[in-house]
């Protein structure tokens, strides 16, 4: 019996997993990658460590998906984080789970994930074309027929690959330097699919206040960040954040950015509770204790136990308390204002940073045009979608990569079993 032939467009997380799944299901698979190597975006994720997934149950995975979680129910049930981890470990990759159930390679090297997949693909006889771009998806009578590919260095004409199915796993628009230039959106639109408007997501904020420049490089842990639009709290979570020369970044900030879609960011407010473990009364008592131990110190020298050194001059300036005032002269009213600042360190977001700094792309191929049980297009028989090209996105913590692995796996299995 002749093997089902499948073309996978894109050699990132979703594409590699789709190719492995299809090959395991008995298909003859050809993988097309426009870069000189696989997993270029994977290589830089998590500062080169790569947060592979989140070691938690399906309910938790779904709870951390922001756009269209219900669409992913079948994909997560087909390949959840535990099955993914088992697959990687069976292929020889050692993993470790850190705080927040985040899973990383034990080596802390994202390159080890890529090597693992490259070996898995070679072992399964997947044919890989590097430096090659899918130019066009050809359809006949509502069914996928072939795709035109072209070697990027070759001035020769395109060549055509005939196959029973194609899996579009070309990524989104984030980190364009890795080759994510929205090709999948073009293929989808050209074949009659509707797209949800795209925007950068999991991306840092530009901040209006000048003090962020003074705080550049300062990392805060165990703080609570809130994003509010008027009186409505859009996001509130504990975790880590980082000050940069333009504003703020870090896991909390990136996740908060996902909740700005369709809203005027400049009218929002970001509040950081620098001491979330303490109530205002407890914090006031703590400050009083610190003051009593250094009664004759200047105010600017009294906050060393409470705050990182970089933050002290900024908080002092915002409080309006004279930095050279003796702490035994600080009034109760001044002290309570200090408490309010520490429990609600306020910043004004101006805008989000661009695609070059976005972890993922929000928007993409509308989920109503994809069968959630198979990842096959409802418009074109034999055309499948996987990963970031689909209108799904999640918070930081390994959830977006799990979407890529799960949708890729389901698309690969389904394409191989297609009638």
Secondary structure, 3 states (H helix, E strand, C coil): CCCCEEEEECCCHHHHHHHHHHHHCCCEEEEECCCCCCCHHHHHHHHHCCCCEECCCHHHHHHCEEECHHHHHHHHHHCCHHHHHHHHHHCCCCEEEEHHHEEEECCCCHHHHHHHHHHHHHHCCCEEECCEEEEEEEEECCEEEEEEEEECCCCCCCEEEECCEEEECCCCCCCHHHCCCCHHHHHHHHCCCCEEEEEEECCCEEECCCHHHHCCCCEEEEEEEEEEECCEEEEEEEEEEEECCCEEECHHHHHHHCCCCCCCHHHEEEEEECCCCCCHHHHHHHHHHHHHCCCCCEHHHCCCCCCCHHHHHHHHHHHCCCCCCEHHHCCHHHHHHHHHHHHCEEECEEEECCHHHCCEEEEEECHHHECCCCCEECCCECEEECHHHECCEECCCCHHHHHHHHHHHHHHHHHHHCC
